[in-house]
């Protein structure tokens, strides 16, 4: 008696780091902006010999305003991208309805350019057109993908939340640091936060953590240096 062949388990779905592009970009941008802008704000207030309460009030106001600004800006920006994608899909849908033969040949030419023989390219185009014509053209002609498709709400929440988290770091430092030398302490700790952020973000994206850390730290430090120069230009001491 023959034994039945063992069932072949379906291959597990591969996870690629590019799937994180949408939320990772918004989150890193938000956290970086939260640290740099809030640290710069409270450094300026602290350098003007303000009280701790004044520094914290200004910092909290900057956190709320910055988070809302990031959410609104990211939503509008990504919505514009989403609108463009929908408009292109509408055009492609109309072209498919008007001349499907031309669109099939156009798709086959794309596959030929990628290395398939003409006969095979037409067969592939025929099968993909029969399965999901608009999806095939969106992916292979327009370059749209579910990985990088614009998601305005996701981007807005990621930016606002990460901005608030980033902005909270220099605020916590301002709350516990001694008033004498507060500006310098906030600058130093914020630089450490930026180094950690750059390393974690680079690791999540599969890049060198050291390179990512140095990149973020460099631009963050540059921003704080320019803030200090503005203060000095108006006669404000950073001591």
C-alpha positions as CSV (number, residue, x, y, z in Angstrom):
1,X,0.0,0.0,0.0
2,X,1.5,3.3,-1.0
3,X,1.7,6.1,1.4
4,X,0.3,9.5,0.4
5,X,2.9,12.1,-0.4
6,X,3.5,14.5,2.4
7,X,1.8,17.8,2.1
8,X,4.1,20.5,1.1
9,X,3.9,23.4,3.5
10,X,3.5,26.8,1.8
11,X,6.6,29.0,1.9
12,X,6.6,31.5,4.7
13,X,6.1,35.1,3.7
14,X,9.4,37.0,3.6
15,X,9.7,40.2,5.5
16,X,11.6,43.0,3.9
17,X,12.8,46.1,5.5
18,X,11.4,48.2,2.7
19,X,7.9,47.5,4.1
20,X,8.8,49.9,6.9
21,X,9.6,52.8,4.7
22,X,6.2,54.6,5.1
23,X,6.1,54.7,8.9
24,X,9.9,54.7,9.5
25,X,10.5,57.8,7.5
26,X,7.7,59.7,9.2
27,X,8.7,58.4,12.7
28,X,12.4,59.3,12.4
29,X,11.6,62.7,10.9
30,X,9.2,63.4,13.7
31,X,11.4,62.3,16.6
32,X,14.5,64.1,15.2
33,X,12.5,67.3,14.7
34,X,11.0,67.0,18.2
35,X,14.4,66.7,19.8
36,X,16.2,69.3,17.8
37,X,13.4,72.0,17.7
38,X,12.4,71.6,21.4
39,X,16.0,71.4,22.6
40,X,16.8,74.6,20.6
41,X,13.7,76.3,22.0
42,X,14.4,75.5,25.7
43,X,18.1,76.2,25.3
44,X,17.2,79.7,24.0
45,X,14.8,80.3,26.9
46,X,17.2,78.9,29.5
47,X,20.1,80.9,28.1
48,X,18.1,84.1,28.7
49,X,18.3,83.3,32.4
50,X,14.6,82.4,32.6
51,X,13.1,80.4,35.5
52,X,12.6,76.6,35.2
53,X,8.8,77.2,35.0
54,X,9.2,79.5,32.1
55,X,11.5,77.1,30.3
56,X,9.0,74.2,30.8
57,X,6.0,76.2,29.8
58,X,7.7,77.3,26.6
59,X,8.9,73.7,26.0
60,X,5.4,72.2,26.5
61,X,3.9,74.8,24.2
62,X,6.5,73.9,21.6
63,X,5.8,70.2,21.9
64,X,2.0,70.6,21.3
65,X,2.4,73.1,18.5
66,X,5.2,71.1,16.9
67,X,3.3,67.8,17.1
68,X,0.2,69.3,15.5
69,X,2.2,71.0,12.9
70,X,4.0,67.8,12.0
71,X,0.7,65.9,11.8
72,X,-0.9,68.5,9.6
73,X,2.1,68.9,7.4
74,X,2.6,65.2,6.9
75,X,-1.1,64.6,6.3
76,X,-1.3,67.3,3.6
77,X,2.0,66.2,2.0
78,X,1.2,62.5,1.8
79,X,-2.4,63.2,0.8
80,X,-1.1,65.1,-2.2
81,X,0.9,62.1,-3.1
82,X,-2.2,59.9,-2.6
83,X,-4.2,62.2,-4.8
84,X,-1.6,62.0,-7.6
85,X,-1.6,58.2,-7.4
86,X,-5.4,58.1,-7.6
87,X,-5.4,60.4,-10.6
88,X,-2.8,58.3,-12.4
89,X,-4.8,55.2,-11.7
90,X,-7.9,56.8,-13.1
91,X,-6.1,57.7,-16.3
92,X,-4.7,54.2,-16.6
93,X,-8.2,52.7,-16.0
94,X,-9.6,54.9,-18.8
95,X,-6.8,53.9,-21.2
96,X,-7.4,50.2,-20.4
97,X,-11.1,50.5,-21.2
98,X,-10.4,52.5,-24.4
99,X,-7.6,50.4,-25.9
100,X,-6.8,47.2,-24.0
101,X,-4.7,45.7,-26.9
102,X,-2.4,48.7,-26.9
103,X,-2.1,48.5,-23.1
104,X,-1.3,44.8,-23.4
105,X,1.5,45.5,-25.9
106,X,2.8,48.3,-23.7
107,X,3.0,45.9,-20.7
108,X,4.8,43.3,-22.9
109,X,7.3,45.8,-24.0
110,X,8.1,46.6,-20.4
111,X,8.8,42.9,-19.7
112,X,11.0,42.7,-22.8
113,X,13.0,45.6,-21.6
114,X,13.5,43.8,-18.3
115,X,14.9,40.7,-20.1
116,X,12.1,38.4,-21.2
117,X,11.8,37.1,-24.7
118,X,9.0,38.7,-26.7
119,X,6.8,35.6,-26.8
120,X,7.1,35.0,-23.1
121,X,6.6,38.7,-22.3
122,X,3.3,38.7,-24.2
123,X,2.2,35.5,-22.4
124,X,3.0,37.1,-19.0
125,X,1.2,40.3,-20.1
126,X,-1.9,38.3,-21.2
127,X,-2.1,36.4,-17.9
128,X,-1.5,39.4,-15.7
129,X,-4.1,41.5,-17.7
130,X,-6.6,38.7,-17.3
131,X,-6.0,38.5,-13.6
132,X,-5.8,42.2,-12.7
133,X,-5.1,44.5,-15.6
134,X,-5.1,47.8,-13.6
135,X,-2.9,46.3,-10.8
136,X,-0.4,45.0,-13.3
137,X,-0.1,48.4,-15.0
138,X,0.0,50.3,-11.6
139,X,2.9,48.1,-10.5
140,X,4.9,47.7,-13.7
141,X,4.1,50.8,-15.7
142,X,3.5,53.4,-13.0
143,X,5.8,51.9,-10.3
144,X,3.1,51.9,-7.6
145,X,3.4,49.3,-4.8
146,X,1.6,48.5,-1.6
147,X,4.9,48.9,0.2
148,X,5.3,52.6,-0.7
149,X,1.7,53.5,-1.2
150,X,0.8,56.9,0.4
151,X,-1.0,56.5,3.7
152,X,-1.8,60.0,5.0
153,X,-3.4,59.1,8.3
154,X,-0.6,56.6,9.2
155,X,2.1,59.2,8.4
156,X,0.3,61.9,10.3
157,X,0.0,59.9,13.5
158,X,3.5,58.5,13.2
159,X,5.0,62.0,12.8
160,X,2.9,63.6,15.6
161,X,3.6,60.7,18.1
162,X,7.3,60.5,17.4
163,X,7.6,64.3,17.6
164,X,6.0,64.3,21.0
165,X,8.3,61.5,22.2
166,X,11.3,63.3,20.9
167,X,10.3,66.6,22.3
168,X,9.7,65.1,25.7
169,X,13.3,64.1,26.1
170,X,14.8,67.7,26.4
171,X,11.8,68.7,28.5
172,X,12.5,65.9,31.0
173,X,16.1,67.1,31.1
174,X,15.0,70.7,31.7
175,X,12.7,69.5,34.5
176,X,15.5,67.7,36.4
177,X,18.7,69.6,35.5
178,X,20.0,72.3,37.8
179,X,19.1,75.8,36.7
180,X,22.8,76.8,36.5
181,X,24.2,75.4,33.3
182,X,20.8,74.1,32.2
183,X,21.3,75.1,28.6
184,X,24.6,73.2,28.3
185,X,23.1,70.1,30.0
186,X,20.1,70.1,27.6
187,X,22.4,70.4,24.6
188,X,24.6,67.5,25.7
189,X,21.7,65.2,26.6
190,X,19.8,66.0,23.4
191,X,22.9,65.2,21.4
192,X,23.0,61.8,23.1
193,X,19.3,61.3,22.3
194,X,20.0,62.1,18.7
195,X,22.9,59.6,18.5
196,X,20.6,56.9,20.0
197,X,17.8,57.8,17.6
198,X,20.1,57.7,14.5
199,X,21.4,54.3,15.5
200,X,18.0,52.7,16.2
201,X,16.5,54.1,13.0
202,X,19.5,52.9,10.9
203,X,19.3,49.5,12.5
204,X,15.5,49.2,11.8
205,X,16.2,50.1,8.1
206,X,19.1,47.6,7.9
207,X,21.8,50.2,7.5
208,X,25.0,50.8,9.6
209,X,24.0,52.0,13.0
210,X,27.2,54.0,13.5
211,X,26.7,55.8,10.2
212,X,23.1,56.6,11.0
213,X,24.0,57.8,14.5
214,X,26.7,60.1,13.3
215,X,24.5,61.4,10.5
216,X,21.7,62.4,12.8
217,X,24.1,63.7,15.5
218,X,25.9,65.9,13.0
219,X,22.9,67.7,11.7
220,X,21.3,68.0,15.2
221,X,24.5,69.4,16.6
222,X,24.7,71.8,13.7
223,X,21.2,73.0,14.4
224,X,22.0,73.6,18.1
225,X,25.2,75.4,17.2
226,X,23.4,77.8,14.9
227,X,20.9,78.4,17.7
228,X,23.7,79.2,20.1
229,X,25.2,81.6,17.5
230,X,21.9,83.4,17.3
231,X,21.8,83.7,21.0
232,X,25.4,85.0,21.1
233,X,24.6,87.5,18.3
234,X,21.9,89.0,20.5
235,X,24.3,89.1,23.5
236,X,22.9,86.1,25.3
237,X,25.4,83.9,27.2
238,X,25.2,80.1,27.0
239,X,26.8,79.8,30.5
